[in-house]
Amino acid sequence: MRHLTESTFVLQLERNGLPFQTGQFVILRRPGTIDQREYTVYSGEQEDVLEVLVREVSDGKVTPELKKLQPGEEMEVDGPFGFFRFQPTMFPTQKFLFVATGTGISPFHSFVKTYPKLDYRLIHGVRYSEEAYEHNHFEKDKITLCTTGDKNGDFNGRVTDYLFTLKLDTDTQCFLCGNSEMIHEAFDILTGKGIPVQNIYTEVYF
């Protein structure tokens, strides 16, 4: 387990050969319990481990239990599932924009770990700069941190505010992952900038 903030951590499990395509999610639960949650895979396709990014919900039934896990304990894993799968050659152009809020950065971390030579730009919105979850895993000139609770990021404001300032080629492939409000606003902003609807892919995270 890697603790990133007081409430957020990366949980690493033995992969045991589990196949997945970057962008998919798995379902985790403690053996003998019925409470379970979905988590997008955080690690890359070629890695020997399976990682998920977890934000603890203090009154939740699953995340506080996950936080108590110790090395050697077992988890039940179902999956993978989901249609947010990513393979760059599937797209007619190779220019990508990734927009995330909070732990919605998970699939994009997996995208970049799997395809390190991607031509991408990532915009990540959080409240405080300490929530820049492992931004050092991305190329510095390809990631923008937007913060609303302090001014220690690259941009003070919401990701949708920053989107308004961007100049985008209309053939950019755009992926949105995070809360539904951001996704709806970003969708309207991108289409207003001339991005075709078929070039926008969304995954509501919470």
Secondary structure, 3 states (H helix, E strand, C coil): CEECCCCEEEEEEECCCCCCCCCCEEEEECCCCCCCEEEEECCCCCCCEEEEEEECCCCCCCHHHHHCCCCCCCCEEEEEECCCCCCHHHCCCCEEEEEEEHHHHHHHHHHHHHCCCCEEEEEEEECCHHHCCCHHHCCHHHEEEEECCCCCCCEECCHHHHHHHCCCCCCCEEEEEECHHHHHHHHHHHHHCCCCHHHEEEEECC
